[in-house]
């Protein structure tokens, strides 16, 4: 998995086919498939992700696949865990992955929400769509998502004709997973570099406090730290690129965000809401009164 902190990518726009078109905000999850290989199978397939650790940007799942007979050629191509490769080498390797469409195929799933269940669904979806295209997959190597055995059993149940190996550091052990890692990481790099804010897409001239220098999105990246520090809006927090559940964002909001007092926090216990409505409307805002909204004791 790509959880360690890489250096900020060089801010040069990438021509990555799996990234959103320039100027398009990333609002929903999406899938990209490379051209389908034509060589007869069986195939081996690898699965990995990029972006589990960052505080900014999407998580991207990638798969790569090639004929079993192509395995020795793949070994010599230079694929490895993408976080051990430089930005330039990763970009070149994605071109390599696309250079032999008769034998090499790859796909990504970019997730708008970073949840384990979403990640599992992305893995299943990518494998399923490759199989449905007619690719005969005989072996699949998957970078572990939590406990290895239950995930391997679930994948085997869903795809009984495929021999699965789910293991930690699969991107370092198997070149096909390294290729998947490159596909995921380069796509994520391109997403971050060409990020279009959803909040200003319809009004590009809107004045906001956000900068385009997001860094890599990892919380220990100096450029990302600077963005988090400078981009907070005390009332609304951050634009949607930020992961509000991450500790880094929570700490920043606690330090610089406006305090919020919820009306019902003044009531003593939930049970009181269900006993009597008398007195519960005291000190409610004028808006509540103007709209004739009242507490009730029975439903």
C-alpha positions as CSV (number, residue, x, y, z in Angstrom):
1,X,0.0,0.0,0.0
2,X,1.1,3.6,-0.6
3,X,0.8,5.0,2.9
4,X,4.3,6.5,3.3
5,X,4.8,10.2,2.5
6,X,6.3,10.9,-0.9
7,X,7.8,14.2,-1.9
8,X,5.5,16.7,-3.5
9,X,5.2,16.0,-7.2
10,X,6.7,18.4,-9.7
11,X,3.9,20.8,-10.6
12,X,3.9,19.8,-14.3
13,X,0.5,18.9,-15.9
14,X,0.4,15.2,-16.8
15,X,-1.2,13.7,-19.8
16,X,-2.7,10.8,-18.0
17,X,-5.7,9.1,-19.7
18,X,-7.1,7.8,-16.4
19,X,-7.3,11.3,-14.8
20,X,-10.3,13.6,-15.1
21,X,-10.3,16.0,-18.1
22,X,-8.7,19.4,-17.3
23,X,-11.1,21.7,-15.5
24,X,-13.4,19.0,-14.4
25,X,-14.0,18.7,-10.6
26,X,-13.8,15.2,-9.1
27,X,-17.3,14.9,-7.5
28,X,-18.1,11.2,-8.0
29,X,-16.2,8.0,-8.1
30,X,-15.3,6.8,-11.6
31,X,-13.5,3.9,-13.4
32,X,-11.0,3.9,-16.3
33,X,-10.0,0.9,-18.4
34,X,-7.1,0.7,-20.8
35,X,-7.6,-0.9,-24.2
36,X,-8.3,-4.6,-23.8
37,X,-5.3,-7.0,-24.4
38,X,-5.8,-9.4,-27.3
39,X,-3.3,-12.2,-26.4
40,X,-4.9,-15.4,-25.3
41,X,-4.8,-16.2,-21.6
42,X,-4.6,-17.3,-18.9
43,X,-3.7,-14.0,-17.2
44,X,-2.2,-12.9,-13.9
45,X,-3.7,-9.8,-12.2
46,X,-2.4,-7.5,-9.5
47,X,-4.3,-5.0,-7.2
48,X,-3.0,-2.1,-5.2
49,X,-4.1,1.4,-4.1
50,X,-2.7,4.9,-3.7
51,X,-3.9,7.6,-1.3
52,X,-5.0,5.8,1.8
53,X,-2.9,8.1,4.0
54,X,-3.2,11.6,2.6
55,X,-5.4,14.3,4.1
56,X,-6.2,15.8,0.7
57,X,-7.5,14.2,-2.5
58,X,-9.0,10.9,-3.6
59,X,-8.0,7.3,-3.0
60,X,-7.3,5.4,-6.2
61,X,-7.4,1.7,-6.7
62,X,-5.4,0.2,-9.6
63,X,-5.2,-3.2,-11.3
64,X,-2.8,-4.5,-13.9
65,X,-2.9,-7.8,-15.8
66,X,-0.9,-9.7,-18.4
67,X,-0.7,-13.2,-19.8
68,X,1.1,-15.8,-17.5
69,X,3.4,-16.4,-20.5
70,X,4.4,-12.7,-20.3
71,X,5.6,-12.9,-16.7
72,X,9.3,-13.0,-17.5
73,X,9.1,-9.9,-19.7
74,X,7.2,-8.1,-17.0
75,X,10.0,-8.8,-14.5
76,X,12.4,-6.8,-16.6
77,X,10.3,-3.7,-17.1
78,X,11.1,-2.0,-13.8
79,X,7.8,-2.1,-12.0
80,X,7.9,-1.9,-8.2
81,X,6.1,-0.4,-5.3
82,X,5.3,3.1,-6.6
83,X,6.3,4.8,-3.4
84,X,9.9,3.6,-3.9
85,X,10.0,5.2,-7.4
86,X,10.6,8.8,-8.3
87,X,7.9,10.9,-9.8
88,X,9.5,10.8,-13.3
89,X,10.1,7.0,-13.2
90,X,6.4,6.4,-12.2
91,X,5.2,8.5,-15.0
92,X,7.5,6.7,-17.5
93,X,6.3,3.4,-16.2
94,X,2.7,4.2,-16.9
95,X,3.7,4.9,-20.5
96,X,5.5,1.5,-20.4
97,X,2.3,-0.1,-19.1
98,X,0.4,1.3,-22.0
99,X,3.1,0.5,-24.6
100,X,2.1,-3.1,-25.3
101,X,-1.7,-3.2,-25.5
102,X,-1.7,-6.8,-26.9
103,X,-0.3,-8.1,-23.6
104,X,-0.7,-5.4,-20.9
105,X,-3.9,-4.1,-19.5
106,X,-4.7,-1.8,-16.6
107,X,-7.6,-0.1,-14.9
108,X,-8.2,2.3,-12.0
109,X,-11.1,3.2,-9.8
110,X,-10.9,6.7,-8.2
111,X,-13.0,6.9,-5.0
112,X,-14.7,10.1,-4.0
113,X,-15.0,8.7,-0.4
114,X,-12.2,7.0,1.4
115,X,-13.8,4.1,3.3
116,X,-12.7,0.5,3.6
117,X,-16.0,-0.8,2.2
118,X,-15.6,1.5,-0.8
119,X,-12.1,0.1,-1.2
120,X,-13.4,-3.5,-1.2
121,X,-16.1,-2.6,-3.7
122,X,-13.5,-1.0,-5.9
123,X,-11.3,-4.1,-5.9
124,X,-14.3,-6.4,-6.7
125,X,-15.6,-4.0,-9.4
126,X,-12.3,-3.8,-11.2
127,X,-11.7,-7.5,-11.3
128,X,-15.3,-8.2,-12.3
129,X,-15.3,-5.7,-15.2
130,X,-12.0,-7.2,-16.5
131,X,-13.4,-10.8,-16.3
132,X,-16.6,-9.6,-18.0
133,X,-14.6,-8.3,-20.9
134,X,-13.4,-11.8,-21.6
135,X,-10.0,-11.8,-19.9
136,X,-9.2,-15.2,-18.5
137,X,-7.7,-14.5,-15.1
138,X,-6.1,-17.5,-13.4
139,X,-4.1,-15.8,-10.7
140,X,-4.6,-12.5,-8.8
141,X,-2.3,-10.9,-6.3
142,X,-3.8,-8.3,-3.9
143,X,-2.2,-5.9,-1.5
144,X,-3.8,-6.7,1.9
145,X,-6.6,-4.5,3.2
146,X,-6.7,-5.3,6.9
147,X,-6.7,-9.1,7.9
148,X,-5.5,-11.2,4.9
149,X,-7.3,-14.5,5.3
150,X,-11.0,-13.1,5.4
151,X,-10.4,-10.9,2.4
152,X,-8.8,-13.7,0.4
153,X,-11.7,-16.0,1.3
154,X,-14.2,-13.4,0.2
155,X,-12.5,-12.8,-3.1
156,X,-12.2,-16.6,-3.7
157,X,-15.9,-17.0,-3.0
158,X,-16.8,-14.2,-5.5
159,X,-14.4,-15.4,-8.2
160,X,-13.9,-19.2,-7.6
161,X,-12.0,-19.7,-10.8
162,X,-9.2,-17.4,-9.8
163,X,-6.4,-18.4,-7.4
164,X,-6.0,-15.4,-5.0
165,X,-3.0,-14.4,-3.0
166,X,-3.7,-11.6,-0.5
167,X,-0.6,-10.4,1.4
168,X,1.0,-7.4,2.9
169,X,3.6,-5.6,0.7
170,X,2.3,-7.4,-2.4
171,X,3.5,-4.4,-4.4
172,X,7.1,-5.3,-3.4
173,X,6.7,-9.0,-3.8
174,X,5.0,-9.2,-7.2
175,X,5.7,-7.1,-10.3
176,X,2.1,-7.2,-11.5
177,X,1.0,-5.6,-8.3
178,X,3.9,-3.0,-8.7
179,X,2.4,-2.2,-12.1
180,X,-1.0,-1.7,-10.5
181,X,0.6,0.5,-7.9
182,X,2.1,2.7,-10.6
183,X,-1.3,3.0,-12.4
184,X,-3.0,4.1,-9.2
185,X,-0.3,6.4,-8.0
186,X,0.3,8.2,-11.3
187,X,-3.5,8.7,-11.7
188,X,-3.7,10.2,-8.2
189,X,-0.7,12.5,-8.9
190,X,-2.5,13.8,-12.0
191,X,-5.7,14.3,-10.1
192,X,-4.0,16.4,-7.4
193,X,-1.9,18.4,-9.9
194,X,-4.9,19.3,-12.1
195,X,-7.4,19.6,-9.2
196,X,-10.5,21.7,-10.0
197,X,-12.3,22.9,-6.9
198,X,-16.0,21.8,-7.0
199,X,-16.9,24.8,-5.0
200,X,-15.6,27.3,-7.7
201,X,-16.2,25.3,-10.9
202,X,-19.4,27.2,-11.8
203,X,-17.9,30.5,-10.7
204,X,-14.1,30.6,-11.5
205,X,-13.9,34.3,-10.5
206,X,-15.1,33.7,-6.9
207,X,-12.7,35.0,-4.3
208,X,-11.5,32.1,-2.1
209,X,-8.6,31.6,0.3
210,X,-7.4,28.3,-1.3
211,X,-4.2,28.0,-3.2
212,X,-3.3,25.6,-6.0
213,X,-0.2,24.3,-4.3
214,X,-1.6,21.3,-2.6
215,X,1.6,19.3,-2.3
216,X,1.2,15.6,-2.4
217,X,-1.7,15.6,0.0
218,X,0.1,13.7,2.7
219,X,-0.1,15.4,6.1
220,X,3.7,15.5,6.7
221,X,4.3,17.2,3.3
222,X,5.4,20.8,4.0
223,X,3.4,22.1,1.0
224,X,0.3,20.3,2.2
225,X,0.8,21.5,5.8
226,X,1.0,25.1,4.4
227,X,-2.2,24.6,2.4
228,X,-4.1,23.3,5.5
229,X,-2.8,26.3,7.5
230,X,-3.7,28.9,5.0
231,X,-6.9,27.6,3.5
232,X,-9.2,27.2,6.5
233,X,-12.4,29.2,6.6
234,X,-13.4,29.6,10.2
235,X,-17.2,28.9,9.6
236,X,-17.2,26.4,6.7
237,X,-13.8,24.8,7.2
238,X,-12.3,23.5,3.9
239,X,-13.4,22.7,0.4
240,X,-14.4,19.1,-0.4
241,X,-10.9,18.0,-1.3
242,X,-10.1,17.8,2.4
243,X,-10.9,14.7,4.4
244,X,-12.7,16.1,7.4
245,X,-12.4,12.9,9.4
246,X,-8.6,13.1,9.4
247,X,-7.0,14.2,12.6
248,X,-4.9,16.8,10.8
249,X,-8.1,18.6,9.7
250,X,-9.9,18.1,13.0
251,X,-7.0,19.7,14.9
252,X,-6.9,22.7,12.5
253,X,-10.7,23.2,12.8
254,X,-10.5,23.0,16.6
255,X,-7.8,25.7,16.7
256,X,-9.0,28.1,14.1
257,X,-12.7,27.3,13.5
258,X,-15.6,29.1,15.1
259,X,-17.1,27.4,18.1
260,X,-20.6,26.0,17.5
261,X,-23.3,25.7,20.2
262,X,-26.2,23.3,19.4
263,X,-29.5,24.4,20.8
264,X,-30.4,21.0,22.2
265,X,-27.1,20.8,24.1
266,X,-28.8,23.1,26.7
267,X,-31.4,20.4,27.4
268,X,-30.8,18.0,30.2
269,X,-30.9,14.5,28.7
270,X,-32.6,13.1,25.7
271,X,-35.4,11.6,27.8
272,X,-36.7,15.1,28.7
273,X,-37.6,15.6,25.0
274,X,-40.2,12.8,25.3
275,X,-41.8,13.8,28.5
276,X,-43.3,17.3,28.0
277,X,-43.0,20.1,25.5
278,X,-43.5,22.7,28.1
279,X,-40.6,25.1,28.4
280,X,-38.6,23.5,25.6
281,X,-39.3,26.4,23.3
282,X,-37.7,28.9,25.7
283,X,-34.7,30.7,24.2
284,X,-35.3,29.2,20.8
285,X,-34.2,31.5,17.9
286,X,-36.5,34.0,16.2
287,X,-36.3,32.0,13.0
288,X,-37.8,29.0,14.9
289,X,-40.6,31.2,16.1
290,X,-41.2,32.9,12.8
291,X,-41.6,29.5,11.1
292,X,-43.9,28.3,13.9
293,X,-41.6,25.4,14.8
294,X,-42.3,24.0,18.2
295,X,-41.2,21.1,20.4
296,X,-43.7,18.3,20.8
297,X,-44.2,15.7,23.6
298,X,-46.2,13.1,21.6
299,X,-46.0,11.8,18.0
